[in-house]
Amino acid sequence: MNTALNAYRKNQVQTNSPEKLVLMLYEGAIKFISKGMTAIEEKNISEANTNLVKAQNIMSELMAGINFKAGEIATNLHSLYEYMHHQLMQANLKKDKEIAGEILIMVKDLRDSWAQMLKEHKPQTSTQRSAL
């Protein structure tokens, strides 16, 4: 079953547009920050660490995917991701739910804005682009 799930996830990544992948990363960050916050509340240090590290890794992926040819907005977004990554590290080190909560709000706002942009500007999937 795990092999089938991994194959499904791999297929999702390979067939979605880069814009949709960003949305998926935001969703993943929200999920892992939320789980990390719950684990902090429950004093489950290991679980908090695991989930907050996953959220940090997502921020790293978002930073790595920025196209700096887009100009100032790309630079500003990179700085925002760096800040969120740093704050997630601090939340993890201190097991501070409030710091994680601040970042959760920011990621939700980014996700909502990104989702709205996707609704207004339907991106093509990679399979659609390759057919052109």
C-alpha positions in Angstrom: 0.0 0.0 0.0 2.8 2.4 0.8 4.4 1.8 -2.6 1.1 2.7 -4.3 0.8 5.9 -2.2 4.3 6.9 -3.1 3.6 6.3 -6.8 0.5 8.4 -6.6 2.4 11.2 -4.9 5.1 11.1 -7.4 2.6 11.2 -10.2 0.9 14.2 -8.7 4.3 16.1 -8.6 5.2 15.1 -12.1 1.8 16.1 -13.7 0.9 19.3 -11.9 2.0 22.7 -13.0 4.6 24.5 -11.0 1.9 26.9 -9.8 -0.1 24.0 -8.4 3.0 22.5 -6.8 3.5 25.8 -4.9 -0.1 25.5 -3.6 0.6 21.9 -2.5 3.7 23.1 -0.7 1.7 25.7 1.1 -0.9 23.1 2.1 1.9 20.8 3.4 3.5 23.6 5.4 0.1 24.4 7.0 -0.4 20.7 7.8 3.0 20.3 9.4 3.0 23.5 11.4 -0.5 22.7 12.7 0.7 19.2 13.7 3.8 20.7 15.3 1.7 23.1 17.3 -0.5 20.3 18.5 2.5 18.2 19.5 3.9 21.2 21.5 0.6 21.5 23.3 0.8 17.8 24.1 4.4 18.1 25.2 5.4 15.5 22.5 8.8 17.0 21.8 9.8 14.4 19.2 6.6 14.8 17.2 6.9 18.6 17.4 10.4 18.4 16.1 9.5 16.1 13.2 6.6 18.2 12.0 8.3 21.6 12.4 11.4 20.3 10.5 9.1 19.2 7.7 7.7 22.7 7.6 11.2 24.1 7.5 12.1 21.8 4.6 9.1 23.1 2.7 10.2 26.7 3.2 13.6 25.6 1.9 12.0 24.1 -1.2 9.9 27.3 -1.7 13.1 29.4 -1.5 14.9 27.1 -4.0 12.1 27.4 -6.5 12.0 31.1 -6.8 12.8 32.6 -10.2 14.8 35.7 -9.5 14.3 36.9 -13.0 10.9 38.0 -11.8 12.6 40.9 -10.1 11.8 42.6 -6.8 8.8 40.5 -6.0 10.9 37.4 -6.2 13.6 38.9 -3.9 10.9 40.0 -1.4 9.2 36.6 -1.4 12.6 34.9 -0.8 13.2 37.2 2.2 9.7 36.3 3.5 10.4 32.6 3.1 13.8 33.1 4.9 12.0 34.8 7.8 9.4 32.1 8.0 12.1 29.4 7.9 14.1 31.1 10.7 11.0 31.6 12.8 10.1 27.9 12.4 13.6 27.0 13.6 13.1 29.2 16.6 9.7 27.7 17.3 11.2 24.3 17.1 14.2 25.1 19.3 12.0 26.8 22.0 9.0 24.6 21.4 7.1 27.9 21.2 3.5 27.5 19.8 3.0 31.3 19.5 6.0 31.6 17.1 4.7 28.7 15.0 1.2 30.2 15.1 2.5 33.5 13.6 4.0 31.6 10.7 0.9 29.5 10.3 -1.2 32.6 9.7 1.4 33.9 7.2 1.4 30.6 5.3 -2.4 30.5 5.2 -2.5 34.0 3.8 0.0 33.1 1.1 -1.9 29.9 0.3 -5.2 31.8 0.1 -3.7 34.5 -2.2 -2.0 31.9 -4.3 -5.2 29.9 -4.6 -7.1 33.0 -5.7 -4.4 33.7 -8.3 -4.8 30.2 -9.7 -8.6 30.6 -10.0 -8.1 33.8 -11.9 -5.3 32.5 -14.1 -5.7 28.8 -14.8 -2.2 27.4 -15.3 -1.6 24.6 -17.8 -0.5 21.2 -16.5 2.9 19.9 -17.6 1.1 17.4 -19.9 -0.8 20.2 -21.5 2.3 22.3 -22.0 4.2 19.4 -23.6 1.4 18.9 -26.1 1.8 22.5 -27.4 
